[in-house]
Amino acid sequence: MNTLTIIWVALPFFMGFLIYLLPRLDRALAIVTVLLSVSYGLGLFVQKTPFTLNLLDHFGVTLEADTASGFFILTNALVTAAVIIYSWDTQKTAFFYTNAIILHGSVNAVFICADFISLYVALEVTSIAAFLAIAYSRSDRSMWVALRYLFISNVAMLFYLIGAVLVYQANHSFAFAGLRNAPPEALALIFLGLLIKGGVFVSGLWLPLTHAESETPVSALLSGVAVKSGIFPLLRCALIVPEVDPIIRFFGAASALIGICYGLFEKDTKRTLAFSTVSQLGFILAAPEVGGFYALTHGLVKASLFLIVGTLPSRDIEQLQRQPISTPLWIALAIASFSISGFPLLSGFGAKVLTMKNLLPWQVIGMNLAALGTAIMYARFIFLPHHSQGETQSDKTKPGFWIAITLLLVSLVAANVAYYNAYTLGNIIKPLGTIALGWLIYFFVIKRFSLKLPRIAEKFDHLIGSMSLVLLLLFWMGIVWLDI
């Protein structure tokens, strides 16, 4: 297993460079790479005990793969596969596939890191690959957004690295478990870096502009996979060091609510999905012990939604409400929207039920409000007008689009097997009631009420300022909430 894991980690980087050398084989090599990741991820569910590989014993540099890693690795593989298939008939160059596979490999590496220094290396490679993906179109706008992302990411990693050094200073080890004995400032600096990378709470308000202004397949990769490179280490820390669990849960609940508050009044479809990502990442963190399953369902849904929205005739919700879309596109859009709203028969239902059952009492009200807000937000997609007459928008989509969407939506149904026990009468009634109430609020309140929230918090200088405020909040939590 040791040899297999090392080969699996190194393979995407080797294949990425091979794609650039053999551009005619770019798509085939990329698909082979992600299929091997699918196999490895599924293998982690079969393996009964976690796999551990000590790289540097005296420094606590360790790789660890378990069921939680399996959920994230499978998400990464399926989303990347869908993006490659979606881009199959487009004019994407070999560089695009090279970068996508290197991003895939670096994110996979994050999902098996169990120490702060190897995680730092994996996160830095992820940042570079994400920067190149955002800047791929080379327009002035995309270059500015990419540079903005890179600067914020580098600042986040600077904070993180200082925290990692403090952990080593306290324990002579970089292992996650050393966070228990580290000073409060180490926790604050590391968690700030991860919250920014993950797009959580106000630290994640860089995310809407970045994801909305990227090309459609890049948006799918960023929201479906890349942001989870900051989420997974937070979950791992919560499971290894239970003392930090309340902090992770707090930021999860706060992010779930702030994303909904912004997304409810957003008129741009891609920005709506981006704010939804901020909210849904909060759901993953709100119950760390079951966050892997929620991450899988979210990645599949969000990737499919970005790919579908990218084919619509407009990004303006109000214009789409006046201009019917094709029925096939609407069906795909509705299925994905139903899943993220928690409708039965789709894995989003099981993920929400499992998350709600693992909340602490003080989280319940806030997370139920976030679930209601999600139903309201996606009602605007479910109730878009549609038609099937004449030439439709779906007629203009390439075959790769429908293969990619089918892969993602079928996976949403198949993932139900992970928590089939969710299908009880009591579990079904509550989500259906939440969705019904959300639709009523949408029709009688939100649809008739126009409000444009200011974007001042998303401005570059304010993003940097919010980092300082979150750092102070984390430091206070480390002193008051934890006995460290």
ROKELO-487108 format. One record per residue (C-alpha): residue in one letter; chain; z, y, x. Coordinates in nm, 2 decimals. Last residue first. Layout:
% residues N
A, A, Z, Y, X
...
***
This chain:
% residues 484
I, A, 2.57, 2.52, -0.41
D, A, 2.76, 2.49, -0.73
L, A, 2.48, 2.61, -0.96
W, A, 2.47, 2.84, -1.26
V, A, 2.62, 3.16, -1.11
I, A, 2.49, 3.17, -0.75
G, A, 2.15, 3.00, -0.79
M, A, 2.10, 3.17, -1.12
W, A, 2.16, 3.51, -0.95
F, A, 1.91, 3.43, -0.68
L, A, 1.65, 3.32, -0.94
L, A, 1.69, 3.64, -1.13
L, A, 1.66, 3.85, -0.81
L, A, 1.34, 3.66, -0.72
V, A, 1.20, 3.71, -1.07
L, A, 1.25, 4.08, -1.03
S, A, 1.08, 4.09, -0.69
M, A, 0.79, 3.89, -0.82
S, A, 0.75, 4.13, -1.11
G, A, 0.68, 4.41, -0.86
I, A, 0.39, 4.22, -0.71
L, A, 0.24, 4.16, -1.05
H, A, 0.30, 4.53, -1.13
D, A, 0.08, 4.63, -0.83
F, A, -0.20, 4.40, -0.94
K, A, -0.21, 4.49, -1.31
E, A, -0.13, 4.21, -1.54
A, A, 0.19, 4.37, -1.67
I, A, -0.01, 4.67, -1.77
R, A, -0.23, 4.47, -2.00
P, A, -0.11, 4.64, -2.32
L, A, -0.10, 4.43, -2.64
K, A, -0.37, 4.49, -2.89
L, A, -0.26, 4.45, -3.25
S, A, -0.47, 4.38, -3.56
F, A, -0.30, 4.22, -3.86
R, A, -0.50, 4.06, -4.13
K, A, -0.57, 3.73, -3.94
I, A, -0.21, 3.73, -3.80
V, A, -0.03, 3.77, -4.14
F, A, -0.17, 3.58, -4.44
F, A, -0.42, 3.35, -4.28
Y, A, -0.24, 3.28, -3.95
I, A, 0.10, 3.26, -4.11
L, A, -0.03, 3.00, -4.35
W, A, -0.20, 2.80, -4.07
G, A, 0.13, 2.80, -3.87
L, A, 0.32, 2.67, -4.17
A, A, 0.07, 2.38, -4.21
I, A, 0.09, 2.31, -3.83
T, A, 0.47, 2.30, -3.83
G, A, 0.48, 2.09, -4.15
L, A, 0.24, 1.84, -3.99
P, A, 0.45, 1.84, -3.67
K, A, 0.77, 1.77, -3.87
I, A, 0.63, 1.50, -4.10
I, A, 0.49, 1.27, -3.83
N, A, 0.81, 1.22, -3.63
G, A, 1.00, 1.13, -3.95
L, A, 0.73, 0.88, -4.06
T, A, 0.72, 0.71, -3.73
Y, A, 0.43, 0.72, -3.48
A, A, 0.61, 0.84, -3.17
N, A, 0.65, 0.47, -3.06
Y, A, 0.29, 0.48, -2.95
Y, A, 0.39, 0.68, -2.64
A, A, 0.16, 0.59, -2.35
V, A, -0.08, 0.42, -2.58
N, A, -0.17, 0.76, -2.73
A, A, -0.36, 0.83, -2.41
A, A, -0.66, 0.65, -2.56
V, A, -0.71, 0.93, -2.81
L, A, -0.70, 1.21, -2.56
S, A, -0.92, 1.00, -2.32
V, A, -1.18, 0.98, -2.59
L, A, -1.17, 1.36, -2.61
L, A, -1.21, 1.41, -2.24
L, A, -1.49, 1.16, -2.19
T, A, -1.67, 1.28, -2.50
I, A, -1.65, 1.64, -2.37
A, A, -1.80, 1.54, -2.03
I, A, -2.08, 1.33, -2.19
W, A, -2.16, 1.61, -2.43
F, A, -2.19, 1.87, -2.16
G, A, -2.39, 1.65, -1.93
P, A, -2.66, 1.62, -2.20
K, A, -2.73, 2.00, -2.16
T, A, -2.64, 2.24, -2.44
K, A, -2.92, 2.42, -2.62
D, A, -2.92, 2.19, -2.92
S, A, -2.55, 2.25, -2.95
Q, A, -2.61, 2.62, -3.02
T, A, -2.80, 2.52, -3.33
E, A, -3.17, 2.53, -3.42
G, A, -3.20, 2.50, -3.80
Q, A, -2.90, 2.40, -4.02
S, A, -2.57, 2.25, -3.91
H, A, -2.33, 2.53, -3.99
H, A, -1.99, 2.66, -3.87
P, A, -1.73, 2.92, -3.96
L, A, -1.42, 2.93, -3.73
F, A, -1.12, 2.78, -3.90
I, A, -1.01, 2.54, -3.62
F, A, -1.05, 2.80, -3.35
R, A, -0.84, 3.07, -3.52
A, A, -0.59, 2.80, -3.62
Y, A, -0.54, 2.75, -3.25
M, A, -0.30, 3.04, -3.21
I, A, -0.11, 2.97, -3.53
A, A, -0.04, 2.61, -3.43
T, A, 0.06, 2.72, -3.08
G, A, 0.30, 2.98, -3.23
L, A, 0.47, 2.71, -3.43
A, A, 0.52, 2.50, -3.12
A, A, 0.65, 2.81, -2.94
L, A, 0.90, 2.87, -3.22
N, A, 1.01, 2.51, -3.20
M, A, 1.05, 2.56, -2.82
G, A, 1.27, 2.87, -2.88
I, A, 1.49, 2.70, -3.14
V, A, 1.54, 2.38, -2.95
Q, A, 1.61, 2.51, -2.60
W, A, 1.99, 2.57, -2.64
P, A, 2.04, 2.21, -2.77
L, A, 1.87, 2.05, -2.46
L, A, 1.52, 1.92, -2.51
N, A, 1.43, 1.56, -2.47
K, A, 1.33, 1.48, -2.83
M, A, 1.11, 1.79, -2.84
T, A, 0.91, 1.67, -2.53
L, A, 0.85, 1.33, -2.67
V, A, 0.73, 1.47, -3.01
K, A, 0.51, 1.72, -2.83
A, A, 0.35, 1.46, -2.60
G, A, 0.30, 1.21, -2.89
F, A, 0.11, 1.47, -3.10
G, A, -0.09, 1.59, -2.80
S, A, -0.21, 1.23, -2.77
L, A, -0.43, 1.25, -3.08
L, A, -0.38, 1.03, -3.38
P, A, -0.12, 1.28, -3.52
F, A, -0.17, 1.66, -3.49
G, A, 0.04, 1.83, -3.22
S, A, -0.13, 2.18, -3.20
I, A, -0.28, 2.08, -2.86
S, A, -0.44, 1.78, -3.03
F, A, -0.57, 1.97, -3.33
S, A, -0.73, 2.23, -3.11
A, A, -0.91, 1.96, -2.91
I, A, -1.04, 1.79, -3.22
A, A, -1.14, 2.13, -3.37
L, A, -1.34, 2.24, -3.07
A, A, -1.53, 1.91, -3.07
I, A, -1.60, 1.93, -3.44
W, A, -1.70, 2.30, -3.40
L, A, -1.95, 2.21, -3.13
P, A, -2.11, 1.95, -3.35
T, A, -2.11, 2.19, -3.65
S, A, -2.30, 2.47, -3.47
I, A, -2.13, 2.81, -3.46
P, A, -2.12, 3.05, -3.75
Q, A, -2.14, 3.43, -3.66
R, A, -1.89, 3.64, -3.84
Q, A, -1.58, 3.47, -3.72
L, A, -1.74, 3.43, -3.38
Q, A, -1.77, 3.81, -3.37
E, A, -1.40, 3.85, -3.44
I, A, -1.31, 3.59, -3.18
D, A, -1.51, 3.77, -2.90
R, A, -1.62, 3.52, -2.63
S, A, -1.97, 3.49, -2.78
P, A, -2.25, 3.24, -2.83
L, A, -2.02, 2.94, -2.76
T, A, -2.11, 2.72, -2.46
G, A, -1.82, 2.84, -2.24
V, A, -1.58, 2.79, -2.53
I, A, -1.66, 2.41, -2.52
L, A, -1.60, 2.38, -2.15
F, A, -1.28, 2.58, -2.17
L, A, -1.15, 2.37, -2.46
S, A, -1.23, 2.04, -2.29
A, A, -1.05, 2.14, -1.98
K, A, -0.75, 2.26, -2.18
V, A, -0.73, 1.94, -2.39
L, A, -0.75, 1.69, -2.10
G, A, -0.51, 1.89, -1.88
H, A, -0.26, 1.94, -2.17
T, A, -0.26, 1.57, -2.25
L, A, -0.19, 1.47, -1.89
A, A, 0.07, 1.74, -1.83
Y, A, 0.26, 1.64, -2.15
F, A, 0.28, 1.28, -2.01
G, A, 0.41, 1.40, -1.68
G, A, 0.66, 1.64, -1.83
V, A, 0.88, 1.35, -1.97
E, A, 1.18, 1.39, -1.74
P, A, 1.12, 1.76, -1.68
A, A, 1.17, 1.86, -2.05
A, A, 1.10, 2.24, -2.07
L, A, 0.88, 2.23, -1.76
I, A, 0.58, 2.07, -1.93
F, A, 0.63, 2.29, -2.24
G, A, 0.63, 2.59, -2.02
L, A, 0.30, 2.49, -1.87
Q, A, 0.18, 2.50, -2.23
S, A, 0.27, 2.87, -2.27
V, A, 0.09, 2.99, -1.95
T, A, -0.20, 2.77, -2.05
S, A, -0.21, 2.93, -2.39
F, A, -0.24, 3.26, -2.21
A, A, -0.55, 3.13, -2.04
L, A, -0.69, 2.99, -2.37
T, A, -0.66, 3.32, -2.53
R, A, -0.81, 3.49, -2.23
K, A, -1.11, 3.26, -2.26
T, A, -1.15, 3.33, -2.64
D, A, -1.11, 3.71, -2.61
K, A, -0.93, 3.86, -2.92
E, A, -0.57, 3.82, -2.79
F, A, -0.30, 3.89, -3.04
L, A, -0.15, 3.54, -3.06
G, A, -0.20, 3.48, -2.68
Y, A, 0.04, 3.74, -2.56
C, A, 0.34, 3.63, -2.76
I, A, 0.24, 3.26, -2.71
G, A, 0.24, 3.29, -2.34
I, A, 0.58, 3.46, -2.34
L, A, 0.73, 3.19, -2.55
A, A, 0.63, 2.89, -2.35
S, A, 0.70, 3.07, -2.03
A, A, 1.06, 3.14, -2.14
A, A, 1.12, 2.78, -2.24
G, A, 0.99, 2.65, -1.91
F, A, 1.17, 2.91, -1.71
F, A, 1.50, 2.80, -1.87
R, A, 1.42, 2.43, -1.83
I, A, 1.36, 2.47, -1.46
I, A, 1.69, 2.66, -1.42
P, A, 1.88, 2.40, -1.63
D, A, 1.74, 2.11, -1.41
V, A, 1.85, 2.27, -1.08
E, A, 2.17, 2.07, -1.06
P, A, 1.99, 1.75, -1.14
V, A, 1.85, 1.75, -0.78
I, A, 1.59, 1.46, -0.76
L, A, 1.46, 1.49, -1.12
A, A, 1.46, 1.87, -1.13
C, A, 1.30, 1.89, -0.78
R, A, 1.02, 1.65, -0.89
L, A, 0.96, 1.87, -1.20
L, A, 0.94, 2.18, -0.99
P, A, 0.71, 2.00, -0.74
F, A, 0.47, 1.91, -1.03
I, A, 0.44, 2.26, -1.17
G, A, 0.30, 2.44, -0.87
S, A, 0.01, 2.19, -0.82
K, A, -0.02, 2.19, -1.19
V, A, -0.20, 2.52, -1.17
A, A, -0.50, 2.35, -1.02
V, A, -0.56, 2.08, -1.28
G, A, -0.66, 2.17, -1.63
S, A, -0.63, 2.54, -1.61
L, A, -0.80, 2.58, -1.27
L, A, -1.05, 2.30, -1.32
A, A, -1.16, 2.41, -1.66
S, A, -1.19, 2.77, -1.55
V, A, -1.40, 2.65, -1.26
P, A, -1.63, 2.47, -1.50
T, A, -1.67, 2.78, -1.71
E, A, -1.72, 3.03, -1.43
S, A, -1.42, 3.24, -1.35
E, A, -1.33, 3.57, -1.53
A, A, -1.10, 3.41, -1.79
H, A, -0.91, 3.19, -1.55
T, A, -0.83, 3.47, -1.30
L, A, -0.77, 3.74, -1.57
P, A, -0.53, 3.51, -1.76
L, A, -0.35, 3.37, -1.45
W, A, -0.21, 3.67, -1.27
L, A, 0.05, 3.68, -1.55
G, A, 0.21, 3.37, -1.40
S, A, 0.51, 3.53, -1.24
V, A, 0.59, 3.67, -1.59
F, A, 0.66, 3.31, -1.70
V, A, 0.48, 3.03, -1.51
G, A, 0.14, 3.04, -1.34
G, A, 0.21, 2.73, -1.13
K, A, 0.15, 2.90, -0.80
I, A, 0.38, 3.19, -0.91
L, A, 0.65, 2.95, -1.03
L, A, 0.62, 2.75, -0.71
G, A, 0.67, 3.05, -0.48
L, A, 0.96, 3.18, -0.68
F, A, 1.11, 2.84, -0.68
I, A, 1.11, 2.82, -0.30
L, A, 1.25, 3.17, -0.25
A, A, 1.52, 3.14, -0.51
L, A, 1.63, 2.79, -0.40
A, A, 1.65, 2.91, -0.04
E, A, 1.84, 3.22, -0.14
P, A, 2.10, 3.01, -0.31
P, A, 2.20, 2.84, 0.02
A, A, 2.09, 2.47, 0.07
N, A, 2.31, 2.17, 0.00
R, A, 2.14, 2.06, -0.32
L, A, 1.79, 2.17, -0.20
G, A, 1.82, 1.90, 0.07
A, A, 1.71, 1.65, -0.19
F, A, 1.35, 1.79, -0.17
A, A, 1.33, 1.66, 0.19
F, A, 1.26, 1.92, 0.46
S, A, 1.54, 1.79, 0.68
H, A, 1.79, 1.93, 0.93
N, A, 2.01, 1.99, 0.63
A, A, 2.10, 2.36, 0.62
Q, A, 1.84, 2.49, 0.86
Y, A, 1.58, 2.27, 0.69
V, A, 1.65, 2.42, 0.35
L, A, 1.64, 2.77, 0.50
V, A, 1.30, 2.69, 0.66
A, A, 1.17, 2.58, 0.32
G, A, 1.29, 2.91, 0.16
I, A, 1.10, 3.11, 0.42
L, A, 0.79, 2.89, 0.35
Y, A, 0.81, 2.96, -0.03
F, A, 0.83, 3.33, 0.01
L, A, 0.53, 3.33, 0.23
M, A, 0.36, 3.09, -0.01
A, A, 0.40, 3.33, -0.30
V, A, 0.25, 3.61, -0.09
N, A, -0.04, 3.39, 0.00
S, A, -0.10, 3.30, -0.37
I, A, -0.09, 3.67, -0.47
F, A, -0.34, 3.76, -0.20
L, A, -0.57, 3.47, -0.28
Y, A, -0.57, 3.54, -0.65
R, A, -0.66, 3.90, -0.60
L, A, -0.93, 3.80, -0.35
A, A, -1.08, 3.56, -0.61
V, A, -1.07, 3.83, -0.88
W, A, -1.24, 4.08, -0.65
M, A, -1.50, 3.83, -0.55
S, A, -1.57, 3.72, -0.91
R, A, -1.62, 4.08, -1.02
D, A, -1.86, 4.17, -0.73
S, A, -2.06, 3.86, -0.80
R, A, -2.05, 3.57, -0.55
S, A, -2.08, 3.30, -0.82
Y, A, -1.85, 3.07, -0.62
A, A, -1.57, 3.33, -0.58
I, A, -1.33, 3.14, -0.82
A, A, -1.42, 2.81, -0.65
L, A, -1.37, 2.95, -0.30
F, A, -1.03, 3.08, -0.40
A, A, -0.93, 2.75, -0.56
A, A, -1.02, 2.56, -0.23
I, A, -0.82, 2.81, -0.02
S, A, -0.52, 2.79, -0.26
T, A, -0.53, 2.40, -0.27
V, A, -0.53, 2.39, 0.11
E, A, -0.22, 2.61, 0.11
L, A, -0.05, 2.40, -0.15
A, A, -0.11, 2.08, 0.05
V, A, 0.03, 2.23, 0.37
Y, A, 0.34, 2.36, 0.19
L, A, 0.39, 2.03, 0.02
S, A, 0.40, 1.86, 0.36
I, A, 0.67, 2.11, 0.45
F, A, 0.88, 2.10, 0.14
D, A, 0.93, 1.72, 0.11
A, A, 0.85, 1.46, -0.16
C, A, 0.47, 1.50, -0.16
I, A, 0.27, 1.26, -0.38
F, A, 0.14, 1.50, -0.64
V, A, 0.06, 1.77, -0.39
A, A, -0.18, 1.54, -0.21
N, A, -0.37, 1.49, -0.53
V, A, -0.41, 1.87, -0.55
S, A, -0.55, 1.87, -0.20
G, A, -0.80, 1.59, -0.28
H, A, -0.93, 1.75, -0.60
L, A, -0.97, 2.08, -0.44
I, A, -1.16, 1.91, -0.16
I, A, -1.37, 1.74, -0.43
A, A, -1.45, 2.06, -0.61
N, A, -1.53, 2.24, -0.28
T, A, -1.78, 1.98, -0.18
Y, A, -1.93, 1.97, -0.53
F, A, -1.98, 2.35, -0.53
F, A, -2.11, 2.35, -0.17
A, A, -2.37, 2.09, -0.27
T, A, -2.52, 2.36, -0.49
K, A, -2.48, 2.39, -0.87
Q, A, -2.82, 2.44, -1.05
T, A, -2.70, 2.27, -1.37
D, A, -2.78, 1.92, -1.48
W, A, -2.47, 1.76, -1.34
S, A, -2.23, 2.05, -1.40
Y, A, -2.07, 1.89, -1.70
I, A, -2.06, 1.55, -1.53
I, A, -1.88, 1.71, -1.23
V, A, -1.64, 1.90, -1.46
A, A, -1.56, 1.58, -1.66
A, A, -1.49, 1.39, -1.34
T, A, -1.26, 1.67, -1.22
V, A, -1.07, 1.66, -1.55
L, A, -1.04, 1.28, -1.54
A, A, -0.93, 1.26, -1.18
N, A, -0.68, 1.54, -1.19
T, A, -0.52, 1.41, -1.51
L, A, -0.49, 1.06, -1.37
I, A, -0.32, 1.21, -1.06
F, A, -0.08, 1.40, -1.28
F, A, 0.02, 1.10, -1.49
G, A, 0.04, 0.87, -1.19
S, A, 0.27, 1.11, -1.00
A, A, 0.52, 1.07, -1.28
T, A, 0.48, 0.70, -1.27
D, A, 0.56, 0.69, -0.90
A, A, 0.42, 0.80, -0.56
E, A, 0.63, 0.93, -0.27
L, A, 0.52, 1.08, 0.06
T, A, 0.79, 1.17, 0.30
V, A, 0.87, 1.43, 0.57
G, A, 1.25, 1.41, 0.60
F, A, 1.25, 1.57, 0.94
H, A, 1.40, 1.28, 1.14
D, A, 1.19, 1.02, 0.95
L, A, 0.85, 1.18, 1.01
L, A, 0.59, 1.01, 0.79
N, A, 0.81, 0.81, 0.56
L, A, 0.60, 0.64, 0.29
T, A, 0.75, 0.57, -0.05
F, A, 0.60, 0.38, -0.34
P, A, 0.80, 0.39, -0.66
T, A, 0.88, 0.05, -0.82
K, A, 0.71, -0.13, -1.11
Q, A, 0.35, -0.09, -1.00
V, A, 0.12, -0.11, -1.30
F, A, 0.16, 0.26, -1.39
L, A, 0.08, 0.35, -1.02
G, A, -0.23, 0.14, -1.03
L, A, -0.37, 0.37, -1.31
G, A, -0.35, 0.66, -1.07
Y, A, -0.52, 0.47, -0.79
S, A, -0.80, 0.35, -1.01
V, A, -0.86, 0.70, -1.15
S, A, -0.86, 0.84, -0.80
L, A, -1.13, 0.59, -0.70
L, A, -1.33, 0.71, -0.99
V, A, -1.28, 1.07, -0.86
T, A, -1.44, 0.98, -0.52
V, A, -1.73, 0.79, -0.67
I, A, -1.81, 1.08, -0.90
A, A, -1.82, 1.32, -0.60
L, A, -2.04, 1.09, -0.39
A, A, -2.29, 1.06, -0.68
R, A, -2.29, 1.44, -0.75
D, A, -2.36, 1.53, -0.38
L, A, -2.60, 1.26, -0.29
R, A, -2.89, 1.50, -0.23
P, A, -2.66, 1.73, -0.04
L, A, -2.60, 1.48, 0.24
L, A, -2.41, 1.68, 0.51
Y, A, -2.23, 1.89, 0.25
I, A, -2.14, 1.58, 0.05
L, A, -2.01, 1.42, 0.37
F, A, -1.77, 1.71, 0.41
G, A, -1.63, 1.66, 0.07
M, A, -1.63, 1.28, 0.11
F, A, -1.41, 1.31, 0.42
F, A, -1.17, 1.55, 0.24
P, A, -1.17, 1.33, -0.08
L, A, -1.10, 1.01, 0.13
A, A, -0.79, 1.13, 0.32
V, A, -0.54, 1.09, 0.04
W, A, -0.69, 0.76, -0.07
I, A, -0.71, 0.62, 0.28
I, A, -0.34, 0.71, 0.34
T, A, -0.24, 0.55, 0.01
L, A, -0.43, 0.23, 0.08
T, A, -0.28, 0.20, 0.43
N, A, 0.07, 0.23, 0.29
M, A, 0.00, 0.00, 0.00
***
